[in-house]
């Protein structure tokens, strides 16, 4: 359990980042539940965030509030759920599955002689399969005659024409690939005939042919009760333990898969974007009647007053976590076994008697023999790895205004917002080593605190020939404000450019779609860029509305495909929006969930 705690701390500490900037993000429930679309959406109260030109297009008074969070995970949180004690007991688990208890056929198989002359006893399903292989009845002994019979069947002969023990049979098999394959095929047939469980049949099938001679010698030289640890000590061992043959073994294979995936790529981010917005009602546009003096009267739209003014308070928090694995210590090499009957230290290799290198893939886990030297020079558990963290908290206070210019071609809405930004930043770079796992937790005094400002500009066009259709464009953080960190380079809130369209249909349906014109930088090393596209539909009734949508990050490497979004508003007071990523799932403490999820709660009113 101490190793679970260690990795729990790792997954809870802040994150790695060498990219600077933030993705466009989302604010409020309406756009969040419509695939993130908001640049051309008049129905939302969050125009000051998505496009200040909306303050001219929809001049109603509005109030909105929103609170929630989002997380994205890639091969990191699952490490915290691994029980490393179970991994170190894999040999004992295999013993219990294949050698434990009485022989199914009624008696253990004995192999006399061996190194030291003590002999070897093999119980359980493996004993049954070997008895069938050598033609020995349950409880019998595998003597030289039985070994010679097998040697003749695979086309080899031992020194002096007779195989005195399994060691001699192994020597005769060495470098004879044809005979090794025949012997492996005979082992597979014997396991099937003996009614061996799927796990044993799968392991025999997964033995590398060139390891057969050493495995036979290892079985013959075990002395005493044979164990799977003896097999894993085989000098040139290479075998695959299959997936799907046993649920307990599958759990161990899952743990190795998680470690392997973490080696390849890892990332964890946690964001929370919250806010309260107040939009002060503007003056509605007026109509101007003109006569040409010959009986023609025209009615034109005129703008004799201001657009809406909005102010908001937007507390936001962004954190990211990744680990850079030492390229010299990037192998899954573990130790187990203890000469004193205890357990070795899996993190340091101390007191371990056996080492194996594990490689997930090919429908299971391939084991190869290793040693203490390889463990110390190449194992992920023995090396120093880099952990960097970044946390960024922003309190933005934007003040925005939108105005409309009426033309014969349509309405052109322009708007802008100036944002006061109170920023708090912290970056954690450092080394970690699983044998001495200590992380210095950040203190409040370590964080930088500063003030800056940002500028947003937007435009929204509604053509005269299609009054329900809107086209929007917004540019955020045009001045590229910088936030100094406690160490390293500052974080720049890079300019962002996003376009959007919306169409109002049947008085209660609104369709909207947004797209980032260019990729945005993020705080993640694994996913340094973000470029969102998405859209959805809003069904807005008097006391209730429903929203559905979907979106996708075109730059993401985190494994999710499309992200589905949905939301509902009841009476204005209760509004909830949910995002759920499709594609890659993670299993955390028995629960299988998406590696991307978000939820927002709040409400909004317009009048």
C-alpha positions as a printed Julia matrix, in Angstrom:
607×3 Matrix{Float64}:
   0.0     0.0     0.0
   2.93    2.38    0.52
   3.57    2.35   -3.21
  -0.05    3.26   -3.92
   0.41    6.25   -1.62
   3.6     7.24   -3.43
   1.92    7.28   -6.78
  -1.12    8.97   -5.3
   1.13   11.87   -4.34
   2.63   11.87   -7.84
  -0.8    12.09   -9.45
  -1.89   14.82   -7.06
   1.07   17.17   -7.46
   1.02   19.93  -10.05
   2.27   19.49  -13.52
   4.8    19.6   -16.29
   4.72   22.28  -18.91
   7.1    23.66  -21.44
   4.37   25.07  -23.67
   2.99   28.47  -22.84
  -0.54   29.76  -23.19
  -4.06   28.53  -22.65
  -6.73   26.98  -24.83
  -9.82   29.01  -25.64
 -11.77   27.32  -22.82
 -15.48   27.51  -22.07
 -17.67   29.68  -19.87
 -21.28   29.15  -18.85
 -23.57   26.2   -19.41
 -25.18   27.12  -22.76
 -22.08   27.08  -24.94
 -20.49   24.28  -22.93
 -23.42   21.98  -23.71
 -23.5    23.01  -27.41
 -20.07   21.72  -28.33
 -18.34   24.86  -27.06
 -20.01   27.1   -29.66
 -20.53   30.69  -28.47
 -18.93   33.2   -30.87
 -22.17   33.78  -32.81
 -24.69   32.63  -30.17
 -27.03   35.44  -29.09
 -28.94   33.31  -26.57
 -26.1    33.08  -24.07
 -25.42   35.5   -21.23
 -21.66   35.03  -21.73
 -21.15   37.19  -24.8
 -18.5    39.21  -22.97
 -16.36   36.04  -22.85
 -17.07   34.53  -26.29
 -17.49   37.64  -28.43
 -18.15   41.16  -27.08
 -19.87   42.03  -30.39
 -22.83   40.0   -29.06
 -23.45   42.88  -26.63
 -24.57   44.96  -29.58
 -26.56   42.19  -31.29
 -28.61   41.22  -28.22
 -29.08   44.25  -25.96
 -31.29   42.65  -23.36
 -30.39   42.74  -19.69
 -28.81   39.45  -18.6
 -27.44   37.82  -15.48
 -25.51   34.56  -15.46
 -23.52   32.48  -13.02
 -21.52   29.33  -13.64
 -19.26   27.01  -11.61
 -17.62   23.74  -12.59
 -14.52   21.83  -13.58
 -12.94   19.74  -16.3
 -10.34   16.99  -16.23
  -8.33   15.2   -18.89
  -6.14   12.21  -18.09
  -3.68   10.17  -20.1
  -1.93    7.18  -18.51
  -1.15    8.87  -15.21
  -3.95    8.67  -12.64
  -4.2     4.92  -13.16
  -0.67    4.51  -11.84
  -1.97    5.6    -8.44
  -4.28    2.57   -8.37
  -1.52   -0.01   -8.95
  -0.73   -2.31   -6.06
   3.01   -2.89   -6.49
   3.0    -5.59   -3.84
   0.75   -7.65   -6.11
   3.15   -7.16   -9.02
   6.05   -8.38   -6.91
   4.02  -11.51   -6.05
   3.35  -12.5    -9.66
   5.43  -15.69   -9.31
   3.49  -16.72   -6.2
   0.21  -15.99   -7.98
   1.22  -18.22  -10.89
   2.27  -20.92   -8.4
  -1.18  -20.84   -6.84
  -2.91  -21.0   -10.22
  -0.85  -23.78  -11.82
   1.02  -25.61   -9.06
  -1.1   -25.16   -5.96
  -3.13  -27.88   -4.3
  -3.29  -31.53   -5.21
  -2.7   -32.73   -8.73
  -5.92  -32.83  -10.73
  -5.09  -36.35  -11.9
  -4.42  -37.59   -8.38
  -0.7   -37.33   -7.74
   2.43  -35.21   -8.21
   5.07  -36.05  -10.81
   8.62  -36.65   -9.58
  11.81  -35.97  -11.51
  14.79  -37.74   -9.85
  18.38  -36.51   -9.84
  19.05  -33.03  -11.03
  21.84  -30.89   -9.62
  22.63  -32.16   -6.14
  20.53  -35.28   -6.63
  17.58  -34.13   -4.53
  15.0   -34.42   -7.31
  12.01  -32.29   -8.17
   8.31  -32.61   -7.38
   5.77  -30.89   -9.64
   2.15  -30.57   -8.52
  -1.03  -29.18   -9.98
  -1.95  -28.63  -13.59
   1.69  -28.38  -14.73
   2.44  -31.76  -13.13
  -0.51  -33.31  -14.95
   0.62  -31.87  -18.28
   4.21  -33.13  -17.81
   2.94  -36.56  -16.78
   0.98  -36.73  -20.03
   4.01  -35.42  -21.93
   6.4   -38.1   -20.64
   3.78  -40.87  -20.53
   4.01  -41.22  -16.74
   0.99  -42.11  -14.6
  -0.13  -39.7   -11.81
   2.2   -40.01   -8.83
   4.88  -41.6   -11.03
   8.49  -40.74  -11.77
   9.96  -39.4   -14.96
  12.93  -41.71  -15.46
  15.56  -41.89  -18.17
  13.48  -44.28  -20.27
  10.62  -41.78  -20.41
  13.04  -38.99  -21.32
  14.67  -41.1   -24.05
  11.23  -41.82  -25.53
  10.52  -38.09  -25.85
  14.0   -37.47  -27.32
  13.37  -40.06  -30.02
   9.97  -38.57  -30.84
  11.48  -35.14  -31.52
  14.47  -36.54  -33.4
  17.42  -36.03  -31.05
  19.76  -38.21  -29.03
  21.66  -37.4   -25.88
  25.35  -37.99  -25.2
  26.2   -41.7   -25.15
  22.79  -42.44  -26.7
  20.75  -42.03  -23.51
  19.28  -39.05  -21.64
  19.96  -39.58  -17.96
  17.94  -36.54  -16.85
  16.18  -33.42  -18.11
  19.45  -31.48  -18.07
  20.86  -33.86  -20.67
  17.67  -33.52  -22.73
  18.02  -29.74  -22.64
  21.64  -29.93  -23.78
  20.63  -32.16  -26.72
  17.92  -29.67  -27.72
  20.23  -26.65  -27.76
  20.42  -24.89  -31.14
  18.16  -27.53  -32.72
  15.23  -25.33  -33.67
  13.34  -28.11  -35.44
  13.49  -30.41  -32.42
  12.6   -27.53  -30.07
   9.47  -26.76  -32.11
   8.43  -30.42  -32.13
   8.88  -30.61  -28.37
   6.84  -27.44  -27.85
   4.05  -28.82  -30.06
   4.06  -32.02  -28.01
   3.82  -29.96  -24.79
   0.8   -28.1   -26.2
  -0.92  -31.39  -27.14
  -0.13  -32.9   -23.72
  -1.59  -29.91  -21.88
  -4.76  -30.2   -23.94
  -5.02  -33.97  -23.29
  -4.47  -33.47  -19.54
  -7.3   -30.94  -19.36
  -4.97  -28.1   -18.35
  -6.6   -24.72  -17.59
  -6.52  -22.01  -20.3
  -3.77  -20.1   -18.46
  -1.29  -22.98  -18.62
  -2.14  -23.76  -22.25
  -1.68  -20.09  -23.1
   1.7   -19.9   -21.33
   2.98  -23.02  -23.13
   1.82  -21.56  -26.43
   3.6   -18.33  -25.54
   7.01  -19.9   -24.86
   9.64  -18.75  -27.32
  10.95  -21.84  -29.13
  14.57  -20.89  -28.51
  13.9   -20.89  -24.74
  12.67  -24.51  -24.68
  16.08  -26.09  -23.96
  16.78  -23.78  -20.98
  13.27  -24.25  -19.57
  13.62  -28.05  -19.7
  16.97  -27.83  -17.9
  15.52  -25.46  -15.28
  12.67  -27.86  -14.49
  15.14  -30.73  -14.13
  17.54  -28.81  -11.87
  14.97  -27.16   -9.57
  15.42  -29.57   -6.63
  12.56  -29.84   -4.14
   9.16  -28.37   -5.01
   9.2   -26.69   -8.39
   7.9   -23.1    -8.43
   7.26  -20.53  -11.1
  10.03  -18.41   -9.65
  12.38  -21.24  -10.7
  11.04  -20.94  -14.23
  11.42  -17.15  -14.25
  15.08  -17.57  -13.27
  15.76  -19.38  -16.54
  18.82  -17.76  -18.08
  17.43  -17.32  -21.6
  13.75  -17.21  -20.72
  11.32  -15.62  -23.14
   7.65  -16.42  -22.77
   4.29  -14.68  -22.99
   1.57  -14.84  -20.35
  -1.7   -14.45  -22.29
  -4.53  -12.08  -21.55
  -8.08  -13.38  -21.05
  -7.17  -16.78  -19.61
  -7.49  -15.83  -15.93
  -9.1   -12.78  -14.33
  -6.54  -12.47  -11.5
  -3.62  -12.65  -13.9
  -5.35  -10.1   -16.14
  -5.27   -7.61  -13.26
  -1.49   -7.99  -13.08
  -1.2    -7.62  -16.84
  -3.3    -4.46  -16.64
  -0.85   -3.02  -14.12
   2.07   -3.68  -16.45
   0.12   -2.17  -19.35
  -0.52    0.96  -17.3
   3.16    1.34  -16.45
   4.14    0.77  -20.08
   1.62    3.34  -21.35
   2.88    5.83  -18.78
   6.38    5.31  -20.1
   5.25    6.16  -23.62
   3.1     9.21  -22.81
   1.4    10.71  -19.78
  -0.62   13.79  -18.98
  -3.13   15.07  -16.45
  -4.91   18.41  -16.46
  -7.5    19.91  -14.16
  -9.25   23.15  -15.08
 -12.0    25.15  -13.46
 -13.6    28.15  -15.21
 -16.21   29.98  -13.16
 -17.9    33.33  -13.32
 -20.66   35.81  -12.64
 -21.76   38.18  -15.39
 -24.11   41.16  -15.43
 -25.2    42.67  -18.72
 -26.8    46.11  -18.53
 -29.59   46.58  -21.01
 -28.85   48.77  -24.0
 -31.28   50.92  -25.95
 -33.2    49.05  -28.63
 -32.77   50.22  -32.16
 -35.44   52.55  -33.6
 -37.17   52.79  -36.95
 -36.86   55.84  -39.2
 -39.6    56.67  -41.76
 -38.57   58.54  -44.87
 -40.71   59.89  -47.73
 -39.33   60.78  -51.14
 -41.95   63.43  -51.93
 -43.72   61.48  -54.65
 -45.66   59.09  -52.47
 -42.93   56.55  -51.69
 -42.47   55.83  -47.98
 -39.57   53.72  -46.65
 -38.91   52.39  -43.17
 -35.27   52.05  -42.17
 -33.55   50.77  -39.05
 -31.66   53.4   -37.13
 -29.44   53.23  -34.08
 -30.09   56.15  -31.82
 -28.73   54.6   -28.65
 -26.0    52.49  -27.17
 -25.54   48.74  -27.11
 -25.35   46.67  -23.96
 -22.58   47.0   -21.4
 -21.4    43.94  -19.5
 -19.1    43.3   -16.58
 -18.02   39.94  -15.19
 -15.85   38.36  -12.54
 -14.22   35.19  -13.89
 -12.15   33.12  -11.41
 -10.26   30.44  -13.35
  -7.73   27.77  -12.42
  -5.52   25.68  -14.74
  -3.22   22.85  -13.65
  -1.31   20.24  -15.6
   0.78   17.23  -14.62
   3.22   15.15  -16.64
   6.41   13.23  -15.99
   9.43   12.93  -18.25
  10.87    9.45  -17.97
  14.67    9.09  -17.94
  15.55    7.68  -21.37
  18.16    5.4   -19.78
  15.64    4.05  -17.25
  12.68    3.28  -19.47
  12.32   -0.49  -19.15
   9.81   -2.47  -17.06
  12.29   -4.51  -15.03
  11.16   -5.72  -11.62
  12.6    -7.92   -8.94
  10.94  -10.48   -6.67
  11.71  -13.45   -4.45
  13.77  -13.48   -1.26
  16.2   -16.1     0.01
  14.94  -15.55    3.57
  11.32  -16.19    2.64
  10.4   -12.52    2.9
   9.76  -10.02    0.13
  12.27   -7.95   -1.77
  12.07   -4.2    -2.17
  10.56   -3.84   -5.63
  11.65   -0.2    -5.86
  15.37   -0.74   -5.14
  15.91   -4.41   -5.98
  17.31   -4.98   -2.5
  17.06   -8.63   -1.33
  15.49   -9.67   -4.67
  16.65  -13.04   -5.99
  15.06  -12.89   -9.43
  14.59  -10.15  -12.03
  12.46  -10.1   -15.16
  11.88   -7.6   -17.93
   8.25   -7.27  -19.0
   7.01   -6.08  -22.39
   3.24   -5.69  -22.87
   1.79   -6.52  -26.28
   0.9    -9.4   -28.57
  -2.19  -10.24  -26.54
  -0.37  -10.57  -23.23
   2.84   -9.86  -21.34
   6.2   -11.13  -22.55
   8.73  -11.97  -19.83
  12.47  -12.12  -20.38
  15.13  -12.94  -17.83
  17.09  -10.02  -16.39
  19.44   -9.3   -13.5
  20.35   -6.77  -10.84
  22.77   -4.9   -13.12
  20.09   -4.36  -15.79
  17.62   -3.37  -13.08
  19.95   -0.68  -11.72
  20.89    0.66  -15.16
  17.58    0.45  -17.05
  14.5    -0.03  -14.84
  11.94    2.74  -14.5
  11.88    1.95  -10.78
  15.6     2.6   -10.24
  16.12    5.82  -12.2
  15.7     9.52  -11.54
  12.84   11.01  -13.54
  11.78   14.6   -14.1
   8.62   16.02  -12.62
   7.67   19.59  -13.47
   4.5    21.32  -12.43
   2.61   24.39  -13.39
  -0.45   25.93  -11.8
  -2.08   29.12  -13.02
  -4.94   30.94  -11.31
  -6.57   33.92  -12.98
  -9.21   36.31  -11.76
 -10.36   38.21  -14.83
 -12.64   41.24  -14.56
 -13.69   42.18  -18.11
 -15.74   45.25  -18.98
 -17.21   45.15  -22.46
 -19.39   47.07  -24.87
 -21.0    46.18  -28.18
 -22.43   48.45  -30.88
 -24.34   47.88  -34.11
 -23.87   49.53  -37.47
 -26.94   49.1   -39.67
 -26.31   48.89  -43.41
 -28.27   47.87  -46.48
 -26.22   44.66  -46.6
 -27.0    43.75  -43.01
 -26.15   44.45  -39.39
 -22.49   44.74  -38.41
 -21.94   44.39  -34.68
 -18.59   45.32  -33.22
 -17.51   44.98  -29.62
 -14.55   45.04  -27.32
 -13.6    44.17  -23.77
 -10.76   45.26  -21.53
  -9.86   42.72  -18.86
  -8.13   43.38  -15.58
  -6.25   40.18  -14.69
  -5.05   39.19  -11.24
  -2.71   36.23  -11.78
  -1.13   33.64   -9.48
   1.5    31.28  -10.93
   3.67   28.41   -9.78
   5.99   26.04  -11.62
   7.48   22.92  -10.02
  10.51   21.38  -11.69
  12.39   18.58   -9.94
  13.57   14.99   -9.92
  11.75   12.0    -8.49
  13.06    8.55   -7.66
  10.72    5.8    -6.57
  13.25    4.4    -4.12
  13.37    7.73   -2.27
  10.06    9.29   -3.2
   9.84   12.75   -1.69
   8.14   15.76   -3.22
   8.4    19.19   -1.7
   4.86   20.49   -1.66
   4.5    24.13   -2.76
   3.81   26.84   -0.23
   1.69   29.93   -0.82
   4.8    32.07   -0.5
   6.34   30.25   -3.47
   3.67   31.51   -5.85
   4.05   34.67   -7.9
   1.28   37.27   -7.79
   0.84   40.09  -10.28
  -1.62   42.22  -12.2
  -1.92   42.61  -15.94
  -4.62   43.25  -18.51
  -5.95   41.82  -21.75
  -7.88   43.09  -24.75
 -10.57   41.22  -26.7
 -12.23   42.4   -29.93
 -15.07   40.82  -31.88
 -17.4    41.27  -34.8
 -20.76   39.72  -35.68
 -22.48   40.05  -39.06
 -26.16   39.37  -39.78
 -26.93   39.64  -43.53
 -30.08   41.5   -44.55
 -31.22   38.68  -46.81
 -30.95   36.05  -44.0
 -31.9    37.72  -40.73
 -31.71   34.52  -38.66
 -28.14   33.75  -39.68
 -25.11   35.15  -37.84
 -21.38   35.01  -38.55
 -18.93   35.88  -35.78
 -15.19   36.34  -35.33
 -13.35   37.1   -32.1
  -9.73   37.77  -31.2
  -8.83   37.34  -27.53
  -5.77   38.56  -25.64
  -4.6    40.71  -28.53
  -1.9    42.29  -26.37
  -0.44   38.85  -25.39
  -0.19   39.52  -21.64
   2.62   37.73  -19.81
   2.57   36.15  -16.36
   5.85   35.75  -14.54
   6.46   32.44  -12.79
   8.55   31.58   -9.75
  11.06   29.84  -12.04
  11.74   29.59  -15.74
  10.17   31.56  -18.56
   6.95   33.54  -18.13
   3.64   32.18  -19.4
   2.22   34.17  -22.29
  -1.52   34.32  -22.82
  -1.17   34.11  -26.57
  -3.72   35.73  -28.89
  -6.57   33.44  -29.92
  -8.71   33.63  -33.04
 -12.06   31.83  -33.28
 -14.91   31.97  -35.78
 -18.51   30.9   -35.32
 -21.9    30.77  -37.01
 -25.47   30.4   -35.73
 -28.89   29.99  -37.25
 -32.23   30.53  -35.5
 -34.99   28.23  -36.73
 -38.71   27.95  -35.9
 -38.41   30.61  -33.15
 -37.24   28.07  -30.57
 -34.35   26.18  -32.23
 -30.83   27.58  -32.56
 -27.95   25.84  -34.27
 -24.39   27.01  -33.63
 -20.87   26.01  -34.65
 -17.42   27.32  -33.64
 -13.88   26.61  -34.82
 -10.47   27.81  -33.69
  -8.84   29.36  -36.75
  -5.34   28.56  -35.52
  -4.04   26.15  -32.85
  -3.67   27.54  -29.34
  -0.8    26.79  -26.98
  -1.61   24.92  -23.77
   0.08   24.2   -20.45
   0.72   20.55  -21.41
   3.95   19.01  -22.69
   2.17   15.93  -24.04
  -0.59   17.97  -25.7
   1.1    21.33  -26.35
  -1.53   22.52  -28.82
  -5.32   22.75  -28.79
  -7.59   23.47  -31.76
 -11.26   22.95  -31.02
 -14.15   22.6   -33.41
 -17.69   21.92  -32.27
 -21.33   22.79  -32.39
 -24.77   21.92  -31.2
 -28.45   22.73  -31.04
 -30.52   24.63  -28.45
 -34.26   24.01  -28.02
 -35.43   27.01  -25.99
 -38.94   26.98  -24.52
 -40.53   29.35  -22.02
 -39.5    27.63  -18.77
 -37.1    24.97  -19.95
 -34.46   24.44  -22.61
 -32.43   21.49  -23.84
 -29.02   21.45  -25.53
 -27.0    18.83  -27.37
 -23.67   19.04  -29.12
 -20.29   17.56  -29.93
 -16.76   18.84  -30.25
 -13.25   17.63  -30.97
  -9.72   18.81  -30.33
  -7.94   18.45  -33.67
  -4.53   18.64  -31.97
  -5.12   16.28  -29.05
  -2.88   13.28  -28.45
  -4.71   12.23  -25.27
  -6.73    9.44  -26.86
 -10.24   10.9   -26.94
 -12.1    11.18  -30.21
 -15.33   13.2   -30.22
 -16.56   14.82  -27.01
 -20.32   14.71  -26.52
 -22.03   17.6   -24.72
 -25.49   18.1   -23.27
 -27.35   20.39  -20.9
 -30.7    21.41  -19.5
 -32.1    24.6   -17.96
 -35.1    24.65  -15.63
 -36.78   27.99  -14.89
 -33.47   29.81  -15.3
 -32.35   29.0   -11.75
 -31.0    25.5   -12.38
 -28.78   24.88  -15.37
 -26.38   21.97  -15.82
 -23.99   21.14  -18.66
 -21.91   17.97  -19.1
 -19.08   17.03  -21.45
 -18.01   13.39  -21.9
 -15.19   12.23  -24.14
 -15.45    9.16  -26.33
 -12.51    6.97  -27.24
 -10.04    6.25  -24.46
 -11.37    5.2   -21.04
  -9.55    4.81  -17.75
 -10.25    2.46  -14.87
  -9.9     4.11  -11.46
 -10.57    2.0    -8.39
 -12.89   -0.28  -10.32
 -14.8     2.44  -12.17
 -14.42    2.71  -15.92
 -14.79    6.34  -17.03
 -13.8     8.57  -19.91
 -10.36   10.18  -19.83
 -12.1    13.52  -20.5
 -15.07   14.82  -18.48
 -16.45   18.22  -17.48
 -19.48   19.54  -15.61
 -20.85   23.03  -15.04
 -23.69   24.21  -12.8
 -25.35   27.6   -12.73
 -28.15   29.62  -14.23
 -28.98   32.65  -16.35
 -31.83   35.14  -16.91
 -32.65   37.57  -19.71
 -35.25   40.31  -19.84
